[in-house]
């Protein structure tokens, strides 16, 4: 006999299905836009891109909140979230460097480069993990 599916697993699955649906709709709209570049389609594509991004955030949050570290998707989502946060931090640090004295600016630039190198490594790790799961 199989174990009943938990509410958390059901929510994660529902959000994954919503994400997949939004991505399919977006891909269809983008293909139509490439065939007929109408301004009305461009607006729909941008709107759907925002909806797909929101669905991705919702799915990621659900996986991290209710998912189990025992499943591969959990770690892919966790690494992706880590990369996103590091990218935002690097961008903020780059902007704040302009207000610093030259010596401190140089030090901060070096640290930002190191952070960006870590992000590149994390991305490579994510790609490797995704390839092994697929």
C-alpha positions as CSV (number, residue, x, y, z in Angstrom):
1,X,0.0,0.0,0.0
2,X,1.3,3.5,-0.8
3,X,1.7,6.3,1.7
4,X,-0.9,9.1,1.4
5,X,0.5,12.3,-0.1
6,X,0.9,15.0,2.4
7,X,-0.6,18.5,2.1
8,X,2.9,19.9,1.6
9,X,3.7,17.6,-1.2
10,X,0.4,18.4,-2.9
11,X,1.1,22.1,-2.6
12,X,4.6,21.7,-4.1
13,X,3.2,19.6,-6.9
14,X,0.5,22.1,-7.6
15,X,3.0,25.0,-7.8
16,X,5.2,23.0,-10.0
17,X,2.3,22.3,-12.4
18,X,1.5,26.0,-12.4
19,X,5.1,26.9,-13.1
20,X,5.2,24.5,-16.0
21,X,2.0,25.8,-17.4
22,X,3.2,29.4,-17.3
23,X,6.4,28.4,-19.0
24,X,4.6,26.6,-21.7
25,X,2.3,29.5,-22.3
26,X,5.3,31.9,-22.3
27,X,7.2,29.7,-24.8
28,X,4.1,29.6,-27.1
29,X,3.7,33.4,-26.9
30,X,7.4,34.0,-27.6
31,X,7.2,31.7,-30.7
32,X,4.2,33.6,-32.0
33,X,5.9,36.9,-31.3
34,X,9.0,35.7,-33.3
35,X,6.7,34.8,-36.2
36,X,4.6,38.0,-36.1
37,X,6.2,40.8,-34.0
38,X,3.0,42.6,-33.0
39,X,3.1,45.1,-30.2
40,X,0.0,43.5,-28.5
41,X,1.9,40.2,-28.4
42,X,5.0,41.8,-27.0
43,X,2.9,43.1,-24.0
44,X,1.4,39.6,-23.4
45,X,4.9,38.1,-23.5
46,X,6.2,40.5,-20.9
47,X,3.1,40.0,-18.7
48,X,3.5,36.2,-19.0
49,X,7.3,36.5,-18.2
50,X,6.4,38.2,-15.0
51,X,3.8,35.6,-14.2
52,X,6.3,32.8,-14.9
53,X,8.9,34.5,-12.7
54,X,6.3,34.8,-9.9
55,X,5.4,31.1,-10.3
56,X,9.1,30.2,-10.1
57,X,9.4,32.1,-6.9
58,X,6.3,30.5,-5.4
59,X,7.5,27.0,-6.4
60,X,11.0,27.7,-5.0
61,X,9.6,29.0,-1.7
62,X,7.3,26.0,-1.3
63,X,10.2,23.5,-2.0
64,X,12.4,25.3,0.5
65,X,9.7,25.6,3.1
66,X,8.0,22.1,2.9
67,X,10.3,20.0,0.7
68,X,12.7,17.4,1.9
69,X,16.4,17.7,1.5
70,X,16.3,14.1,0.5
71,X,14.9,15.0,-3.0
72,X,17.2,16.3,-5.7
73,X,14.9,19.3,-6.6
74,X,15.4,20.6,-3.1
75,X,19.1,21.2,-3.6
76,X,18.6,22.6,-7.1
77,X,16.2,25.1,-5.7
78,X,18.4,25.9,-2.7
79,X,21.5,26.5,-5.0
80,X,19.4,28.6,-7.4
81,X,18.2,30.8,-4.5
82,X,21.7,31.1,-3.2
83,X,22.9,32.2,-6.6
84,X,20.1,34.8,-6.9
85,X,20.9,36.2,-3.5
86,X,24.6,36.4,-4.2
87,X,24.0,38.1,-7.5
88,X,21.8,40.7,-5.8
89,X,24.5,41.2,-3.1
90,X,27.2,41.6,-5.7
91,X,25.2,44.2,-7.6
92,X,24.5,46.2,-4.4
93,X,28.2,46.1,-3.4
94,X,29.2,47.3,-6.9
95,X,26.9,50.3,-6.7
96,X,28.0,51.2,-3.1
97,X,31.7,51.1,-4.2
98,X,31.3,54.4,-6.0
99,X,30.8,56.2,-2.7
100,X,34.0,54.8,-1.1
101,X,37.5,56.1,-1.0
102,X,39.8,54.6,-3.7
103,X,41.6,52.1,-1.5
104,X,38.4,50.8,0.0
105,X,36.8,50.7,-3.4
106,X,39.6,48.5,-4.7
107,X,39.2,46.1,-1.7
108,X,35.5,45.9,-2.3
109,X,35.9,45.3,-6.0
110,X,38.2,42.5,-5.2
111,X,35.7,40.9,-2.8
112,X,32.9,41.4,-5.4
113,X,35.0,39.6,-8.0
114,X,35.6,36.7,-5.5
115,X,31.8,36.6,-4.9
116,X,31.1,36.5,-8.6
117,X,33.6,33.7,-9.0
118,X,31.8,31.7,-6.4
119,X,28.5,32.4,-8.2
120,X,30.0,31.0,-11.4
121,X,31.1,27.9,-9.6
122,X,27.7,27.4,-8.0
123,X,26.0,27.8,-11.4
124,X,28.4,25.1,-12.9
125,X,27.5,22.9,-9.9
126,X,23.8,23.4,-10.6
127,X,24.2,22.6,-14.3
128,X,26.1,19.4,-13.4
129,X,23.4,18.4,-10.9
130,X,20.6,19.1,-13.4
131,X,22.4,17.0,-16.0
132,X,22.8,14.1,-13.7
133,X,19.1,14.2,-12.7
134,X,17.9,14.4,-16.3
